[in-house]
Amino acid sequence: MINTKSFYELLKKNGVDFFSGVPDSLLKNICAYFTDNVAAENNIIAANEGGAIALGAGYHLATGKIPLIYMQNSGIGNAINPLLSLVDEKVYSIPILLMIGWRGEPGIKDEPQHIKQGEVTTKLLEAMNIPYEILPEEFEKAKLVIEKSIKHIKKSSSPFAFVVRKNLFEPYELKNKVKTNFEMKREDAIKIIVDALNKDDIIVSTTGKTSRELFEYREELCQGHQNDFLTVGSMGHSSQIALGIALQKKEKQIFCFDGDGAVIMHTGSMGIIGSLCPKNYKHIIFNNGAHDSVGGQPTIGHSIDFKSIAKGFNYKKVFIADDKKSLSENIIKLKNTEGPALLEVKINKGARKNLGRPTLTTIENKNNFMSTLK
Ligand SMILES: Cc1ncc(C[n+]2csc(CCOP(=O)(O)OP(=O)(O)O)c2C)c(N)n1
């Protein structure tokens, strides 16, 4: 295992002291170290991975230095465009160090959304002609790899990737935790909302713990999962899945259970919802100001105004709930109003330690869900 401080010091010694990316559970410890020890303007959690590459490119244009851009391998897709059309050596040839968490590494058990991505992670890098190294576990070996890679980047002036296996970094407990003082966590809010919905209402839930908590609550209630589409991957796209359904199934109410990080990742999607104006579309954002599912790293969720954003995007109504009482009242209002409408639920981050994962396969989930929609 690699000590986070030693890793950071080594990067700094080699001239790398600007970081941006979207957090990943495999990179949780090193990201927490950056948060505690790097000035905020040199450690920027981006809206999405493509944005992080572009931010790094801007940093390089302004300083001539090499940025480190971190992401889960799920985010490679978001990064491909600027990797190939901005920083690639055939375009602007910008040196960027990538650090990619390898979920779904072949031979290591992982969730369905990570399996294909894990299989093709190194192949995608090869297809993009981005040289890479899988970071060794021993610090001395990693040190050699890092020094060699940075020399290579400086010479070639183009991207280079470190692929990071599970448990590479030693644990590091974040000290600068942002605390909020709301009454509920996401699971409390999900329970109140599910209790208030009608038997026929449809839910499309976002990636991470939202879908896991919804699944477990349905189990607890013995209700089955046929009304829920659990978007286990595809961060930021639940709202458009829900839109695709809402436009075809006008007789049903469609509720999208979204996360602040997911909405921020692809906010323009809200504009498409507003422009098509489906009356049966009900968007709920569980705003905990964090990427809670991958370690609780901060988002800008609590410092932006989702209400004004939704209004600007032509949503017909916006409700805000920040405790159990206002949630119980506003979920009824959301049900009874014409959409598209938004309910922002302000919550603390955090989840149960013993939270499980869906026990149905993704294909079973899809088939059951499609039977409900028939
Ligand atoms: C494209 C992409 N980037 C990163 C991830 C890793 N990831 C999974 S869940 C998550 C956090 C989601 O945050 P938010 O939507 O606010 O929901 P929360 O976990 O806080 O409930 C991240 C970053 C991913 N799955 N896909």
The ligand as a MOL file (V3000), in Angstrom:
LIG
                    3D

  0  0  0     0  0            999 V3000
M  V30 BEGIN CTAB
M  V30 COUNTS 26 27 0 0 0
M  V30 BEGIN ATOM
M  V30 1 C -19.1350 9.1600 -15.0260 0
M  V30 2 C -18.9510 8.7370 -13.6280 0
M  V30 3 N -18.0790 9.3900 -12.8510 0
M  V30 4 C -17.8900 9.0010 -11.5450 0
M  V30 5 C -18.5820 7.9560 -11.0350 0
M  V30 6 C -18.3640 7.4960 -9.6010 0
M  V30 7 N -19.5050 7.8350 -8.7650 0 CHG=1
M  V30 8 C -20.4950 6.9540 -8.4710 0
M  V30 9 S -21.6620 7.5800 -7.4740 0
M  V30 10 C -20.8670 9.0630 -7.4020 0
M  V30 11 C -21.3880 10.1920 -6.5400 0
M  V30 12 C -22.7560 10.6170 -6.8870 0
M  V30 13 O -23.0430 11.7790 -6.1560 0
M  V30 14 P -24.5220 12.3120 -6.0380 0
M  V30 15 O -25.2270 12.2670 -7.3320 0
M  V30 16 O -24.4900 13.6260 -5.3490 0
M  V30 17 O -25.2300 11.2240 -5.1200 0
M  V30 18 P -24.8610 10.7410 -3.6160 0
M  V30 19 O -23.8700 9.6600 -3.7630 0
M  V30 20 O -24.3580 11.9280 -2.8690 0
M  V30 21 O -26.1680 10.2640 -3.0860 0
M  V30 22 C -19.6920 9.0620 -8.1740 0
M  V30 23 C -18.7690 10.2050 -8.3230 0
M  V30 24 C -19.4940 7.2990 -11.8920 0
M  V30 25 N -20.2370 6.2740 -11.4800 0
M  V30 26 N -19.6440 7.7130 -13.1800 0
M  V30 END ATOM
M  V30 BEGIN BOND
M  V30 1 1 1 2
M  V30 2 1 2 3
M  V30 3 2 2 26
M  V30 4 2 3 4
M  V30 5 1 4 5
M  V30 6 1 5 6
M  V30 7 2 5 24
M  V30 8 1 6 7
M  V30 9 2 7 8
M  V30 10 1 7 22
M  V30 11 1 8 9
M  V30 12 1 9 10
M  V30 13 1 10 11
M  V30 14 2 10 22
M  V30 15 1 11 12
M  V30 16 1 12 13
M  V30 17 1 13 14
M  V30 18 2 14 15
M  V30 19 1 14 16
M  V30 20 1 14 17
M  V30 21 1 17 18
M  V30 22 2 18 19
M  V30 23 1 18 20
M  V30 24 1 18 21
M  V30 25 1 22 23
M  V30 26 1 24 25
M  V30 27 1 24 26
M  V30 END BOND
M  V30 END CTAB
M  END
